Structures are given as structure tokens and as C-alpha cells.
Amino acid sequence: MNRSIVIIIGPKGEILIEGVGFKGSSCEKATRYIEEALGAVWHRVKKPEYSQVATSNQQEVGA
């Protein structure tokens, strides 16, 4: 499965960062550098995929 990071900037300057195709905490690892560059995180929503375990043939991003 392909993984990507989608960044949406709203009309009032709000920013949504969404990891697509990630399982478990690998999404947080992949988006951490973007969050750190932007500053404080106001709200975080964990999608159902967060509770899934990455399979052995998937590589986690970051470290």
C-alpha cells in the first residue's frame, strides 16, 4: 500500500496534516518533523488504522 502525507491549509490559516496508508504509530513518526516545524499541535485525531499493527513487509518511516 502506498503511504502519503496530506497537508491542507484552510482559509483561516488552520493546518490539517493527515497520514494516509499508515498503520500503528508510524503515522506519528512520519509527520513528527512537520508538526515540530509548524509549532504546537492543537488537536490530534487517531484514525482506526492507529490501532492496527504494521505487517512485517511494511517499513516504518522515521526514527
mmCIF file of the N, C-alpha and C atoms, coordinates in Angstrom:
data_MODEL
# 
_entry.id   MODEL 
# 
loop_
_atom_site.group_PDB 
_atom_site.id 
_atom_site.type_symbol 
_atom_site.label_atom_id 
_atom_site.label_alt_id 
_atom_site.label_comp_id 
_atom_site.label_asym_id 
_atom_site.label_entity_id 
_atom_site.label_seq_id 
_atom_site.pdbx_PDB_ins_code 
_atom_site.Cartn_x 
_atom_site.Cartn_y 
_atom_site.Cartn_z 
_atom_site.occupancy 
_atom_site.B_iso_or_equiv 
_atom_site.pdbx_formal_charge 
_atom_site.auth_seq_id 
_atom_site.auth_comp_id 
_atom_site.auth_asym_id 
_atom_site.auth_atom_id 
_atom_site.pdbx_PDB_model_num 
ATOM 1   N N  . MET A 1 1  ? 0.843  -1.175 0.000  1.00 0.00 ? 1  MET A N  1 
ATOM 2   C CA . MET A 1 1  ? 0.000  0.000  0.000  1.00 0.00 ? 1  MET A CA 1 
ATOM 3   C C  . MET A 1 1  ? 0.893  1.245  0.000  1.00 0.00 ? 1  MET A C  1 
ATOM 4   N N  . ASN A 1 2  ? 0.517  2.211  -0.786 1.00 0.00 ? 2  ASN A N  1 
ATOM 5   C CA . ASN A 1 2  ? 1.259  3.474  -0.817 1.00 0.00 ? 2  ASN A CA 1 
ATOM 6   C C  . ASN A 1 2  ? 0.921  4.310  0.396  1.00 0.00 ? 2  ASN A C  1 
ATOM 7   N N  . ARG A 1 3  ? 1.902  5.003  0.903  1.00 0.00 ? 3  ARG A N  1 
ATOM 8   C CA . ARG A 1 3  ? 1.693  5.898  2.034  1.00 0.00 ? 3  ARG A CA 1 
ATOM 9   C C  . ARG A 1 3  ? 1.995  7.316  1.595  1.00 0.00 ? 3  ARG A C  1 
ATOM 10  N N  . SER A 1 4  ? 1.245  8.262  2.125  1.00 0.00 ? 4  SER A N  1 
ATOM 11  C CA . SER A 1 4  ? 1.481  9.664  1.789  1.00 0.00 ? 4  SER A CA 1 
ATOM 12  C C  . SER A 1 4  ? 1.069  10.531 2.968  1.00 0.00 ? 4  SER A C  1 
ATOM 13  N N  . ILE A 1 5  ? 1.540  11.765 2.940  1.00 0.00 ? 5  ILE A N  1 
ATOM 14  C CA . ILE A 1 5  ? 1.171  12.757 3.943  1.00 0.00 ? 5  ILE A CA 1 
ATOM 15  C C  . ILE A 1 5  ? 0.462  13.873 3.205  1.00 0.00 ? 5  ILE A C  1 
ATOM 16  N N  . VAL A 1 6  ? -0.767 14.155 3.626  1.00 0.00 ? 6  VAL A N  1 
ATOM 17  C CA . VAL A 1 6  ? -1.578 15.192 3.010  1.00 0.00 ? 6  VAL A CA 1 
ATOM 18  C C  . VAL A 1 6  ? -1.598 16.390 3.953  1.00 0.00 ? 6  VAL A C  1 
ATOM 19  N N  . ILE A 1 7  ? -1.292 17.571 3.409  1.00 0.00 ? 7  ILE A N  1 
ATOM 20  C CA . ILE A 1 7  ? -1.316 18.795 4.202  1.00 0.00 ? 7  ILE A CA 1 
ATOM 21  C C  . ILE A 1 7  ? -2.331 19.734 3.571  1.00 0.00 ? 7  ILE A C  1 
ATOM 22  N N  . ILE A 1 8  ? -3.312 20.152 4.364  1.00 0.00 ? 8  ILE A N  1 
ATOM 23  C CA . ILE A 1 8  ? -4.354 21.062 3.896  1.00 0.00 ? 8  ILE A CA 1 
ATOM 24  C C  . ILE A 1 8  ? -4.290 22.331 4.733  1.00 0.00 ? 8  ILE A C  1 
ATOM 25  N N  . ILE A 1 9  ? -4.227 23.475 4.069  1.00 0.00 ? 9  ILE A N  1 
ATOM 26  C CA . ILE A 1 9  ? -4.221 24.768 4.757  1.00 0.00 ? 9  ILE A CA 1 
ATOM 27  C C  . ILE A 1 9  ? -5.567 25.425 4.497  1.00 0.00 ? 9  ILE A C  1 
ATOM 28  N N  . GLY A 1 10 ? -6.313 25.675 5.564  1.00 0.00 ? 10 GLY A N  1 
ATOM 29  C CA . GLY A 1 10 ? -7.648 26.253 5.457  1.00 0.00 ? 10 GLY A CA 1 
ATOM 30  C C  . GLY A 1 10 ? -7.615 27.754 5.241  1.00 0.00 ? 10 GLY A C  1 
ATOM 31  N N  . PRO A 1 11 ? -8.776 28.343 4.972  1.00 0.00 ? 11 PRO A N  1 
ATOM 32  C CA . PRO A 1 11 ? -8.873 29.774 4.673  1.00 0.00 ? 11 PRO A CA 1 
ATOM 33  C C  . PRO A 1 11 ? -8.479 30.683 5.836  1.00 0.00 ? 11 PRO A C  1 
ATOM 34  N N  . LYS A 1 12 ? -8.543 30.170 7.057  1.00 0.00 ? 12 LYS A N  1 
ATOM 35  C CA . LYS A 1 12 ? -8.171 30.969 8.236  1.00 0.00 ? 12 LYS A CA 1 
ATOM 36  C C  . LYS A 1 12 ? -6.767 30.632 8.737  1.00 0.00 ? 12 LYS A C  1 
ATOM 37  N N  . GLY A 1 13 ? -6.026 29.857 7.946  1.00 0.00 ? 13 GLY A N  1 
ATOM 38  C CA . GLY A 1 13 ? -4.660 29.504 8.313  1.00 0.00 ? 13 GLY A CA 1 
ATOM 39  C C  . GLY A 1 13 ? -4.533 28.213 9.096  1.00 0.00 ? 13 GLY A C  1 
ATOM 40  N N  . GLU A 1 14 ? -5.644 27.548 9.366  1.00 0.00 ? 14 GLU A N  1 
ATOM 41  C CA . GLU A 1 14 ? -5.570 26.284 10.083 1.00 0.00 ? 14 GLU A CA 1 
ATOM 42  C C  . GLU A 1 14 ? -4.934 25.233 9.189  1.00 0.00 ? 14 GLU A C  1 
ATOM 43  N N  . ILE A 1 15 ? -4.197 24.331 9.798  1.00 0.00 ? 15 ILE A N  1 
ATOM 44  C CA . ILE A 1 15 ? -3.456 23.323 9.039  1.00 0.00 ? 15 ILE A CA 1 
ATOM 45  C C  . ILE A 1 15 ? -3.888 21.935 9.483  1.00 0.00 ? 15 ILE A C  1 
ATOM 46  N N  . LEU A 1 16 ? -4.204 21.099 8.507  1.00 0.00 ? 16 LEU A N  1 
ATOM 47  C CA . LEU A 1 16 ? -4.551 19.708 8.755  1.00 0.00 ? 16 LEU A CA 1 
ATOM 48  C C  . LEU A 1 16 ? -3.456 18.854 8.130  1.00 0.00 ? 16 LEU A C  1 
ATOM 49  N N  . ILE A 1 17 ? -2.880 17.978 8.931  1.00 0.00 ? 17 ILE A N  1 
ATOM 50  C CA . ILE A 1 17 ? -1.867 17.042 8.446  1.00 0.00 ? 17 ILE A CA 1 
ATOM 51  C C  . ILE A 1 17 ? -2.451 15.647 8.601  1.00 0.00 ? 17 ILE A C  1 
ATOM 52  N N  . GLU A 1 18 ? -2.551 14.921 7.508  1.00 0.00 ? 18 GLU A N  1 
ATOM 53  C CA . GLU A 1 18 ? -3.143 13.593 7.560  1.00 0.00 ? 18 GLU A CA 1 
ATOM 54  C C  . GLU A 1 18 ? -2.205 12.572 6.930  1.00 0.00 ? 18 GLU A C  1 
ATOM 55  N N  . GLY A 1 19 ? -1.953 11.519 7.668  1.00 0.00 ? 19 GLY A N  1 
ATOM 56  C CA . GLY A 1 19 ? -1.180 10.411 7.134  1.00 0.00 ? 19 GLY A CA 1 
ATOM 57  C C  . GLY A 1 19 ? -2.124 9.410  6.494  1.00 0.00 ? 19 GLY A C  1 
ATOM 58  N N  . VAL A 1 20 ? -1.852 9.015  5.270  1.00 0.00 ? 20 VAL A N  1 
ATOM 59  C CA . VAL A 1 20 ? -2.708 8.083  4.545  1.00 0.00 ? 20 VAL A CA 1 
ATOM 60  C C  . VAL A 1 20 ? -1.908 6.804  4.283  1.00 0.00 ? 20 VAL A C  1 
ATOM 61  N N  . GLY A 1 21 ? -2.472 5.672  4.646  1.00 0.00 ? 21 GLY A N  1 
ATOM 62  C CA . GLY A 1 21 ? -1.830 4.394  4.375  1.00 0.00 ? 21 GLY A CA 1 
ATOM 63  C C  . GLY A 1 21 ? -0.892 3.920  5.476  1.00 0.00 ? 21 GLY A C  1 
ATOM 64  N N  . PHE A 1 22 ? -0.860 4.621  6.594  1.00 0.00 ? 22 PHE A N  1 
ATOM 65  C CA . PHE A 1 22 ? -0.005 4.227  7.713  1.00 0.00 ? 22 PHE A CA 1 
ATOM 66  C C  . PHE A 1 22 ? -0.800 3.371  8.690  1.00 0.00 ? 22 PHE A C  1 
ATOM 67  N N  . LYS A 1 23 ? -0.116 2.515  9.427  1.00 0.00 ? 23 LYS A N  1 
ATOM 68  C CA . LYS A 1 23 ? -0.741 1.729  10.483 1.00 0.00 ? 23 LYS A CA 1 
ATOM 69  C C  . LYS A 1 23 ? 0.056  1.919  11.760 1.00 0.00 ? 23 LYS A C  1 
ATOM 70  N N  . GLY A 1 24 ? -0.631 1.841  12.875 1.00 0.00 ? 24 GLY A N  1 
ATOM 71  C CA . GLY A 1 24 ? 0.026  1.994  14.161 1.00 0.00 ? 24 GLY A CA 1 
ATOM 72  C C  . GLY A 1 24 ? 0.598  3.387  14.334 1.00 0.00 ? 24 GLY A C  1 
ATOM 73  N N  . SER A 1 25 ? 1.658  3.492  15.099 1.00 0.00 ? 25 SER A N  1 
ATOM 74  C CA . SER A 1 25 ? 2.255  4.793  15.399 1.00 0.00 ? 25 SER A CA 1 
ATOM 75  C C  . SER A 1 25 ? 3.172  5.303  14.296 1.00 0.00 ? 25 SER A C  1 
ATOM 76  N N  . SER A 1 26 ? 3.307  4.563  13.189 1.00 0.00 ? 26 SER A N  1 
ATOM 77  C CA . SER A 1 26 ? 4.203  5.009  12.121 1.00 0.00 ? 26 SER A CA 1 
ATOM 78  C C  . SER A 1 26 ? 3.753  6.341  11.522 1.00 0.00 ? 26 SER A C  1 
ATOM 79  N N  . CYS A 1 27 ? 2.469  6.654  11.578 1.00 0.00 ? 27 CYS A N  1 
ATOM 80  C CA . CYS A 1 27 ? 1.970  7.933  11.079 1.00 0.00 ? 27 CYS A CA 1 
ATOM 81  C C  . CYS A 1 27 ? 2.540  9.083  11.912 1.00 0.00 ? 27 CYS A C  1 
ATOM 82  N N  . GLU A 1 28 ? 2.510  8.929  13.240 1.00 0.00 ? 28 GLU A N  1 
ATOM 83  C CA . GLU A 1 28 ? 3.063  9.978  14.110 1.00 0.00 ? 28 GLU A CA 1 
ATOM 84  C C  . GLU A 1 28 ? 4.552  10.169 13.855 1.00 0.00 ? 28 GLU A C  1 
ATOM 85  N N  . LYS A 1 29 ? 5.252  9.080  13.636 1.00 0.00 ? 29 LYS A N  1 
ATOM 86  C CA . LYS A 1 29 ? 6.683  9.179  13.354 1.00 0.00 ? 29 LYS A CA 1 
ATOM 87  C C  . LYS A 1 29 ? 6.937  9.893  12.031 1.00 0.00 ? 29 LYS A C  1 
ATOM 88  N N  . ALA A 1 30 ? 6.091  9.617  11.044 1.00 0.00 ? 30 ALA A N  1 
ATOM 89  C CA . ALA A 1 30 ? 6.266  10.208 9.718  1.00 0.00 ? 30 ALA A CA 1 
ATOM 90  C C  . ALA A 1 30 ? 5.927  11.691 9.691  1.00 0.00 ? 30 ALA A C  1 
ATOM 91  N N  . THR A 1 31 ? 4.980  12.126 10.511 1.00 0.00 ? 31 THR A N  1 
ATOM 92  C CA . THR A 1 31 ? 4.554  13.528 10.488 1.00 0.00 ? 31 THR A CA 1 
ATOM 93  C C  . THR A 1 31 ? 5.202  14.372 11.575 1.00 0.00 ? 31 THR A C  1 
ATOM 94  N N  . ARG A 1 32 ? 5.969  13.778 12.448 1.00 0.00 ? 32 ARG A N  1 
ATOM 95  C CA . ARG A 1 32 ? 6.552  14.497 13.584 1.00 0.00 ? 32 ARG A CA 1 
ATOM 96  C C  . ARG A 1 32 ? 7.375  15.714 13.148 1.00 0.00 ? 32 ARG A C  1 
ATOM 97  N N  . TYR A 1 33 ? 8.202  15.555 12.113 1.00 0.00 ? 33 TYR A N  1 
ATOM 98  C CA . TYR A 1 33 ? 9.055  16.676 11.696 1.00 0.00 ? 33 TYR A CA 1 
ATOM 99  C C  . TYR A 1 33 ? 8.226  17.845 11.172 1.00 0.00 ? 33 TYR A C  1 
ATOM 100 N N  . ILE A 1 34 ? 7.095  17.559 10.563 1.00 0.00 ? 34 ILE A N  1 
ATOM 101 C CA . ILE A 1 34 ? 6.226  18.645 10.082 1.00 0.00 ? 34 ILE A CA 1 
ATOM 102 C C  . ILE A 1 34 ? 5.592  19.363 11.264 1.00 0.00 ? 34 ILE A C  1 
ATOM 103 N N  . GLU A 1 35 ? 5.096  18.604 12.224 1.00 0.00 ? 35 GLU A N  1 
ATOM 104 C CA . GLU A 1 35 ? 4.492  19.199 13.417 1.00 0.00 ? 35 GLU A CA 1 
ATOM 105 C C  . GLU A 1 35 ? 5.497  20.049 14.175 1.00 0.00 ? 35 GLU A C  1 
ATOM 106 N N  . GLU A 1 36 ? 6.711  19.550 14.321 1.00 0.00 ? 36 GLU A N  1 
ATOM 107 C CA . GLU A 1 36 ? 7.742  20.311 15.032 1.00 0.00 ? 36 GLU A CA 1 
ATOM 108 C C  . GLU A 1 36 ? 8.085  21.606 14.297 1.00 0.00 ? 36 GLU A C  1 
ATOM 109 N N  . ALA A 1 37 ? 8.115  21.562 12.979 1.00 0.00 ? 37 ALA A N  1 
ATOM 110 C CA . ALA A 1 37 ? 8.425  22.760 12.198 1.00 0.00 ? 37 ALA A CA 1 
ATOM 111 C C  . ALA A 1 37 ? 7.321  23.809 12.307 1.00 0.00 ? 37 ALA A C  1 
ATOM 112 N N  . LEU A 1 38 ? 6.072  23.355 12.436 1.00 0.00 ? 38 LEU A N  1 
ATOM 113 C CA . LEU A 1 38 ? 4.948  24.281 12.493 1.00 0.00 ? 38 LEU A CA 1 
ATOM 114 C C  . LEU A 1 38 ? 4.682  24.813 13.897 1.00 0.00 ? 38 LEU A C  1 
ATOM 115 N N  . GLY A 1 39 ? 5.127  24.115 14.909 1.00 0.00 ? 39 GLY A N  1 
ATOM 116 C CA . GLY A 1 39 ? 4.893  24.567 16.281 1.00 0.00 ? 39 GLY A CA 1 
ATOM 117 C C  . GLY A 1 39 ? 3.926  23.652 17.013 1.00 0.00 ? 39 GLY A C  1 
ATOM 118 N N  . ALA A 1 40 ? 3.124  24.240 17.883 1.00 0.00 ? 40 ALA A N  1 
ATOM 119 C CA . ALA A 1 40 ? 2.232  23.472 18.755 1.00 0.00 ? 40 ALA A CA 1 
ATOM 120 C C  . ALA A 1 40 ? 1.138  22.753 17.973 1.00 0.00 ? 40 ALA A C  1 
ATOM 121 N N  . VAL A 1 41 ? 0.788  21.565 18.439 1.00 0.00 ? 41 VAL A N  1 
ATOM 122 C CA . VAL A 1 41 ? -0.321 20.800 17.880 1.00 0.00 ? 41 VAL A CA 1 
ATOM 123 C C  . VAL A 1 41 ? -1.534 21.090 18.758 1.00 0.00 ? 41 VAL A C  1 
ATOM 124 N N  . TRP A 1 42 ? -2.602 21.559 18.136 1.00 0.00 ? 42 TRP A N  1 
ATOM 125 C CA . TRP A 1 42 ? -3.802 21.925 18.896 1.00 0.00 ? 42 TRP A CA 1 
ATOM 126 C C  . TRP A 1 42 ? -4.734 20.748 19.099 1.00 0.00 ? 42 TRP A C  1 
ATOM 127 N N  . HIS A 1 43 ? -4.773 19.863 18.131 1.00 0.00 ? 43 HIS A N  1 
ATOM 128 C CA . HIS A 1 43 ? -5.724 18.759 18.207 1.00 0.00 ? 43 HIS A CA 1 
ATOM 129 C C  . HIS A 1 43 ? -5.182 17.590 17.391 1.00 0.00 ? 43 HIS A C  1 
ATOM 130 N N  . ARG A 1 44 ? -5.282 16.401 17.927 1.00 0.00 ? 44 ARG A N  1 
ATOM 131 C CA . ARG A 1 44 ? -4.823 15.216 17.207 1.00 0.00 ? 44 ARG A CA 1 
ATOM 132 C C  . ARG A 1 44 ? -5.945 14.174 17.239 1.00 0.00 ? 44 ARG A C  1 
ATOM 133 N N  . VAL A 1 45 ? -6.270 13.623 16.082 1.00 0.00 ? 45 VAL A N  1 
ATOM 134 C CA . VAL A 1 45 ? -7.290 12.580 15.968 1.00 0.00 ? 45 VAL A CA 1 
ATOM 135 C C  . VAL A 1 45 ? -6.612 11.323 15.456 1.00 0.00 ? 45 VAL A C  1 
ATOM 136 N N  . LYS A 1 46 ? -6.824 10.241 16.168 1.00 0.00 ? 46 LYS A N  1 
ATOM 137 C CA . LYS A 1 46 ? -6.253 8.963  15.743 1.00 0.00 ? 46 LYS A CA 1 
ATOM 138 C C  . LYS A 1 46 ? -7.322 8.194  14.978 1.00 0.00 ? 46 LYS A C  1 
ATOM 139 N N  . LYS A 1 47 ? -6.999 7.838  13.744 1.00 0.00 ? 47 LYS A N  1 
ATOM 140 C CA . LYS A 1 47 ? -7.912 7.096  12.889 1.00 0.00 ? 47 LYS A CA 1 
ATOM 141 C C  . LYS A 1 47 ? -7.919 5.622  13.310 1.00 0.00 ? 47 LYS A C  1 
ATOM 142 N N  . PRO A 1 48 ? -8.895 4.852  12.855 1.00 0.00 ? 48 PRO A N  1 
ATOM 143 C CA . PRO A 1 48 ? -8.960 3.424  13.223 1.00 0.00 ? 48 PRO A CA 1 
ATOM 144 C C  . PRO A 1 48 ? -7.670 2.657  12.895 1.00 0.00 ? 48 PRO A C  1 
ATOM 145 N N  . GLU A 1 49 ? -6.962 3.082  11.859 1.00 0.00 ? 49 GLU A N  1 
ATOM 146 C CA . GLU A 1 49 ? -5.719 2.411  11.472 1.00 0.00 ? 49 GLU A CA 1 
ATOM 147 C C  . GLU A 1 49 ? -4.646 2.494  12.557 1.00 0.00 ? 49 GLU A C  1 
ATOM 148 N N  . TYR A 1 50 ? -4.782 3.453  13.466 1.00 0.00 ? 50 TYR A N  1 
ATOM 149 C CA . TYR A 1 50 ? -3.787 3.607  14.534 1.00 0.00 ? 50 TYR A CA 1 
ATOM 150 C C  . TYR A 1 50 ? -3.719 2.348  15.401 1.00 0.00 ? 50 TYR A C  1 
ATOM 151 N N  . SER A 1 51 ? -4.853 1.693  15.588 1.00 0.00 ? 51 SER A N  1 
ATOM 152 C CA . SER A 1 51 ? -4.870 0.506  16.443 1.00 0.00 ? 51 SER A CA 1 
ATOM 153 C C  . SER A 1 51 ? -4.438 -0.762 15.705 1.00 0.00 ? 51 SER A C  1 
ATOM 154 N N  . GLN A 1 52 ? -4.169 -0.648 14.404 1.00 0.00 ? 52 GLN A N  1 
ATOM 155 C CA . GLN A 1 52 ? -3.695 -1.796 13.636 1.00 0.00 ? 52 GLN A CA 1 
ATOM 156 C C  . GLN A 1 52 ? -2.178 -1.902 13.744 1.00 0.00 ? 52 GLN A C  1 
ATOM 157 N N  . VAL A 1 53 ? -1.693 -3.093 13.624 1.00 0.00 ? 53 VAL A N  1 
ATOM 158 C CA . VAL A 1 53 ? -0.256 -3.340 13.695 1.00 0.00 ? 53 VAL A CA 1 
ATOM 159 C C  . VAL A 1 53 ? 0.296  -3.421 12.278 1.00 0.00 ? 53 VAL A C  1 
ATOM 160 N N  . ALA A 1 54 ? 1.412  -2.751 12.040 1.00 0.00 ? 54 ALA A N  1 
ATOM 161 C CA . ALA A 1 54 ? 2.059  -2.807 10.725 1.00 0.00 ? 54 ALA A CA 1 
ATOM 162 C C  . ALA A 1 54 ? 2.548  -4.231 10.475 1.00 0.00 ? 54 ALA A C  1 
ATOM 163 N N  . THR A 1 55 ? 2.377  -4.710 9.257  1.00 0.00 ? 55 THR A N  1 
ATOM 164 C CA . THR A 1 55 ? 2.847  -6.048 8.917  1.00 0.00 ? 55 THR A CA 1 
ATOM 165 C C  . THR A 1 55 ? 4.359  -6.027 8.722  1.00 0.00 ? 55 THR A C  1 
ATOM 166 N N  . SER A 1 56 ? 4.959  -7.177 8.709  1.00 0.00 ? 56 SER A N  1 
ATOM 167 C CA . SER A 1 56 ? 6.420  -7.271 8.634  1.00 0.00 ? 56 SER A CA 1 
ATOM 168 C C  . SER A 1 56 ? 6.984  -6.763 7.311  1.00 0.00 ? 56 SER A C  1 
ATOM 169 N N  . ASN A 1 57 ? 6.192  -6.726 6.230  1.00 0.00 ? 57 ASN A N  1 
ATOM 170 C CA . ASN A 1 57 ? 6.730  -6.265 4.965  1.00 0.00 ? 57 ASN A CA 1 
ATOM 171 C C  . ASN A 1 57 ? 6.602  -4.736 4.790  1.00 0.00 ? 57 ASN A C  1 
ATOM 172 N N  . GLN A 1 58 ? 6.018  -4.049 5.778  1.00 0.00 ? 58 GLN A N  1 
ATOM 173 C CA . GLN A 1 58 ? 5.947  -2.599 5.741  1.00 0.00 ? 58 GLN A CA 1 
ATOM 174 C C  . GLN A 1 58 ? 7.079  -2.031 6.575  1.00 0.00 ? 58 GLN A C  1 
ATOM 175 N N  . GLN A 1 59 ? 7.673  -0.979 6.093  1.00 0.00 ? 59 GLN A N  1 
ATOM 176 C CA . GLN A 1 59 ? 8.729  -0.324 6.840  1.00 0.00 ? 59 GLN A CA 1 
ATOM 177 C C  . GLN A 1 59 ? 8.153  0.914  7.494  1.00 0.00 ? 59 GLN A C  1 
ATOM 178 N N  . GLU A 1 60 ? 8.567  1.161  8.731  1.00 0.00 ? 60 GLU A N  1 
ATOM 179 C CA . GLU A 1 60 ? 8.129  2.367  9.407  1.00 0.00 ? 60 GLU A CA 1 
ATOM 180 C C  . GLU A 1 60 ? 9.028  3.507  8.985  1.00 0.00 ? 60 GLU A C  1 
ATOM 181 N N  . VAL A 1 61 ? 8.448  4.703  8.890  1.00 0.00 ? 61 VAL A N  1 
ATOM 182 C CA . VAL A 1 61 ? 9.177  5.892  8.486  1.00 0.00 ? 61 VAL A CA 1 
ATOM 183 C C  . VAL A 1 61 ? 9.720  6.588  9.725  1.00 0.00 ? 61 VAL A C  1 
ATOM 184 N N  . GLY A 1 62 ? 10.897 7.167  9.610  1.00 0.00 ? 62 GLY A N  1 
ATOM 185 C CA . GLY A 1 62 ? 11.462 7.954  10.697 1.00 0.00 ? 62 GLY A CA 1 
ATOM 186 C C  . GLY A 1 62 ? 12.214 7.100  11.703 1.00 0.00 ? 62 GLY A C  1 
ATOM 187 N N  . ALA A 1 63 ? 12.756 7.777  12.656 1.00 0.00 ? 63 ALA A N  1 
ATOM 188 C CA . ALA A 1 63 ? 13.445 7.144  13.776 1.00 0.00 ? 63 ALA A CA 1 
ATOM 189 C C  . ALA A 1 63 ? 14.398 8.135  14.364 1.00 0.00 ? 63 ALA A C  1 
# 
